[in-house]
């Protein structure tokens, strides 16, 4: 039994905390580029004495997802008191006219937090830093409960992987077994979309397979509307063409640029190119004089009946793909199980010297191009090893607004080299940010 004096102290502390602290839960709707509109809870703890506050997402999110080692690192180095939260707002202050401001810290980056409380139940605001801004709306709710049946979402994910992945045998690998087991556990404990997205990203990071994504938007919707191709002529000797992404829709633009280049030196900058579609190999057509086999793709239908790579005779019998739509590409993979890529010479052939810049962000469709240039000695590759993310992927709607991106075809160069998890090594190895300087120096010496 608690002594009367202690009972009074506890009662006094309870009354004080009730007077000076208020805890509210909000359901936030935020549009995150590349993921779509995500819904998650944020808890606000407001100190009435000085109008300060802290806010945080599910305080158990990271601890429910991470390994013991990573949990210890989070406890040691993360800021704030809610170590398990993906997102926290610290040093929060509420002005007299109900404007909220604070410092948002998260595993996804640090932001300034601004919000306005229009009435007792609604918040509108943004997370913002120098590079990005995320607008959100939020409304007051009761105690957070599971927003959706995320265990059912997991079942849909596992089912879609089993049916669509390029080689069903990879699901039996140790990394995939761990991935699926850990994801199932994490999603069973998830309360909102943010928990799910963070858990999926964390567990896929340990996979030895690229092009695996979970979003609430179609993968094609996530492509930026900004220019994918930039061109400039440095002087009368050197031109630079930069690819931010390869898209079939830009083919006419690229063809026109290549026709108009008159300088004896061309620098092709792929350092910030995350990939795109097979139009990357159409660009290679400007550097060859006769048709060339580039590589081949193998899909689910091939691996169902084959345990080894195709021999030269089998490669020669594959359906050939030189141009067409992305739909045509995936249809061929789905129906035939394999596809051989060839490049035909373009009408306008560049005859000058070519220098290609690559780096860790050079990925996906940009990597077969880099390898083709290296193999055919079109010009030196300058920079760092490419990312080694070379699988062809397709998005599938699986559950409500959720979409799963799955690798549906593996790629091998025509000389039987796999680029996924390997990448392409440069001819001249320098730091990525020194690659342009190195290329220009080589041009001067040549």
N, C-alpha and C positions, 0 to 999 in steps of 0.2 A: 504493500500500500504506500502511495506517495504521501509524504508528510504535508500538512496544510501549508507550510511556508513555501515549499517547492511547487505545490499546486497553484499558489497565487502567482509565483514567478512565471510558470508556464502559461497561465491564463493571460498575464500581462503581456508576455512576448507574442502570444497569438493575436491579441487585440491590436498591438502595435503593428504587426506584420499585415494585418487586415486593413489597417488605416493607411499605411504608407506604401504597400505593394499590391499591384493588381496584375493578374495573369490572364491574358486573352489568347485564344487560338484563332488563327485565320487560315482559310483555304485560299491559296494563291494560284492564279492562272497567269503563266508567263510563256511568251513565245521565244523559244531558244533556237536560233538559226542552226539548221542541220538536224534538229530533233523534233521540231514542231511545238505545239502548245502542250506544256506539261503542267500538271496540277500537283501541288504539294502543300503540306502544312507548315506554318510558321507560328511559333509561340512568342508572344511579347510579354516581357516582365517589366512593368513600369513602376518606378519609384515616385510616389506622389509628392514627396518632400522637395525634390529638386528637378522634377520632370525629366529625369534621365531614364534610359531604358536599355535593355538588351533584347535581342531577338535571335531565334535559332530554329532550324529545321529539326527533324526527328533526332533526338540526342543519342539514339542507339544505332543510327544508320551505319556508320563506319565500323563500329565494333561488331555489328551483326554480319558484316561482309568480309572484313580483312583478316589476314593471318595473324597469329600471335605476335610475330616479329614486327609487322607493320602497325599493329595496335600500340606496341611499346613506343615506336617512333612517333606516332600521333600524339601520345600522351606527353612525350618529351619535348616536341618541337612546335606543336600547334598552339595557337593563341586561344584565349577565351576559356571559360569554365566548362563549356559543353563540348568536350573533346571528341565525342562521337558524332557530332552534327556535321553534315556536309557544308552547311552555310551558317555563319553567325554574323550578327550585326553588333558591333562593340562601340563603346563611347557614344551611345545614342542620346539624342537630346530632342525634346519636344518643345516647340516655340508656343507662344501664347495663341497664335492663330492656327494651331493644330498641324504644323508642318514638322515632319519627322526627318531627322538627319543623323547619319552615323557612318561607321567604317565597316563594310562587309568583307569578311575574310572567308575563303572557301578553298577546297581542293581543286576547284576549277579556275581560280584566279581571285584577285582582290579588286574590290569596287567601292565606289562611294554610293551610299544608300540615301535616296530621297523619297519621301512619301507625303501625301496629304490625306487627312481624315475628314472626308466631307460630311459624314454623319457618324452615328455611334457604331455602325456595323460595316462601314465600307472604307477601304484604303486603296489609293491609286498612287503609283510611283514608278521608280526605275532603279536599276542597278547600273552603274556607269563607271567606265575608266577611259583612258585615252584612246583605246582601240574599239571598244564595243559599248553598246547600250541595250539593256533589256527592259522593256516596259512591262508592268504587271498591274493586275487588279486583284483585290482580295476582299473577302467578306467574312464576317465573324461567324464562327461555328462553335459547337460544343467540344467535348473531349475528342481528340483525334481517334478515328477508327480506320480500318482498312478501306481505302477508296475504291478498290476493285478486287476481283478474285485473281490475285497475281499468281497463285498456284495453278490456276487454269491457264493463265498466260504461259507459264513454264511448259505445261503439257503441249500447247500449240507450238512453242519454240522447238521442243525436242522432236515432235512429229514432223515439222517442216524440214529440219536438218536431215532426218532419216530419209525423207523422200527426195530432197532436192540437191544435197551437197554433191559436188563433182565426183567424189570417190567415197562410197559408204564405209570403206575400210578404215578411213582416217578416224571415224568415230570410235573405233576400238583402240586407238592409241592412248597411252597413259595421260597425255595432256588433255585430250578430249574427255576422257572419263572423269578426270578431276574437275574440268570445267563444268560439265553437266551436273555432277553431283553438288558442287559448291553453289552453282547458280540455282539449283532447285531449293537448296537450303536457304539461300539469301532471299529469294522471291517469296518463300513461305513466310518470311519475317518482315517483308516490306509493307509499309503503310501507305506509300504514295508513289507517284511516278518518279520522283527524284531518287528515292531509294532504289527503284528498279534500274534506272539509267546508270547510276553510279555503280551498282553491283555488277551490271552487265559489262561496263567498261573495265572495271577492276579485274574481273575474271577472264575476259578475252585478252587482256594484256599478257597473260601467261600462255596463251595458245601459240603454237607454232604454225599458224594458219592466218593468212591475211584476209581482208575483205569480209569481216563478220561484224555486222552492226545491227543495233536495235533502235528504232526511232518511232516517233509518232507522226511521221510525214513520209511521203514517197521519196526515195533517194534522189530522183531527178529534180524534185522541187528544191532540194538543198543547194543546187548549183547556183553560184552567184551570177547576177546579171551583168557584172562589170566585164570589161573587155578581156577576152581570152588571149589575144595576140597583140603584142606591141612591137613597133618597128621604129628604128632611128638610124640615121647615117651619122656616124661620129665625124668623119672627114671624107676626103675623096678616095681614101684607101679602104675604109672599113665601115661595114654596116652591122647592126645588131638586131636580131629578131628574138623576141622573148615570148615563150609560151607559158601562160598561167594555167592552161588546161587545153586538152585536145578535144574538140567537138566537131562532128561532121558538118555542122552548120557553118563552120568557119572555113571550110575547104576553098570556097571561091575567093575569099579574102586572102588566104595564104597563097593561092595560085597567082593572084594579081601581084602580090608583094614579090614573089620569087621572079616573076617576069620582069619587074621594074628594077631589080637590084643590078647595079652596074659596077659596084666596087669589086676589086680583086680579092677582098677578104670578107668573110662572113662569120660572125660569132652567133652561135645558136645557144641561147640561155635556157636551160631546163632545170635550173637549180630550185625553183619554187613551183615546179609543175607536179601536182599530185596525181596526174594521169588523165583520164577521160575515156575516149573510145578509140576504135581502131584507126581513126583518121591520122593518128600519129605516124602510121606506116605509109599513108598517102604522102606525107611530107617527105619521106625517104625517097620517093619516086623522082624527086628533083635532082638526085645525086647519082643516078645510075643510067647506064646506056642500054641495058638489056634486062629482060624480066628475071627476077630473083625470087627464090623461095626464102621466106623469112623464118617461119616456125609453124608449129601446129598446136591446136587446142584439143584437150581430151576431156570429155564430160561423163556424166553418170552412166549413160548407156554403154560407153566403151569399157569402163571399169567393172561393170556387171559381168562381163564375159572375158576380161583379160587381166592378168596379173603382172604383165610386163609391158615395157614401152614398145611401140610398133617398130617393125623393121623397115628397111628402105622400101621394100615392095608394098607394104601396108600403107606407108606414108604416101606413096605415089598414087594409091587408089582412093585417098581421102577426097571428099568434096572440096573444091577450091573456092576460096573467098578472096576476091580482089576489090570489090566494092559492093555497096548495098546499105540497107538500114540496120540499126541496132536490133530491130525486131527480126530481120532476116538472119542476123548472126546467131541470136539465141535460138531461133527456130531450127537452124541447121544443127546446132549443138544438141538440142533436145531430141531431134528425130534421128540424126545420124551418129551422135556420140563423139564425133571427131570432125576437125576442120583444118585444112591446110591454108595458111596465109601466103599469098604471093604479092609482089610489088611489080607493077609495070612502069616503064619509064614515063615520066611526065612530058608534056609537050615542050615545056621550058626547062632546059637542063642547066644547072648552075655549074660553071667550069672553074670558078675561083677556088681559093683555099678556104677550108672550113675548120672552125674550132668550136667544140661543143663543151659547154659548162654543165657539170652535174654535181649533185650533193645528196645529203641525207634525205632531203625532201623530194628528190626526184623519184617518182613512184609510179606503179601500175603501168598504164599504157605508154608512159615515157621511157620505160626500161627496155622493152624490145627495140625501140628506136635507137637508144643508146648502144645496145649490143650490136645491132645491125651496122651502125656507123663504125663501131670498133672493129667488127669482123671484116668489113669490106674496106677498111683503111681509108674511109672518106675524110677523116680528120681526127686529131687527137681529142680524147676525152680529158677534160681538165677539172680537177676538184676532188671530191671525196666519193666513196662508194655510195651507190644508190640505195634506196631503202629496202629493196628485196620484198616488195609487196606486189607480186605479179600473179594475180588470179583474176579471172573474169567473174563478176558478181551480178546478181539480179535481185531486185526487191520483191518481197511477197507480203501482201496483207494477210495477217494471221489471226488477229483478235481485236475486235472493235477498231480503234484508230491506230493500233500498233502495226508496224511494218518490220519485217526481218530481212536483212540483206545477207545473202548466202553466196559463197563462191561456187559457181556452177561449172567452171571449166579451169583446168590447169594449163599452163603454157610451157612449151619446150621450144628452144631454138632449133633451127634446122640441123644443127650438129649435136642435138640431144642434151642440151644443158637446161636445167631447171633454174629459173630466176627467182622464184618465190623463196623467201628466207635467205637468199644468197646475194642478189643484186648484181650490179655491174661495176667492176673495178676500173678506176681511171687510168689513162696512160701517163698523165702527169699529176701526181698526188700533191695537192696543196689544200689549205683550209678553204672551205666553200666561199668565205667572204674575200678570199684573195684570188679566186679563179679568174675573174674578169681582168684584174691587173696583170696576172700571169699571161693570159691570152694576148693582151695588147703588147706585152713585152716580147712575146714570141713573134708577133706580127712585125714588130720593129726590127728584130734580128734577122728575120727571113726576107 
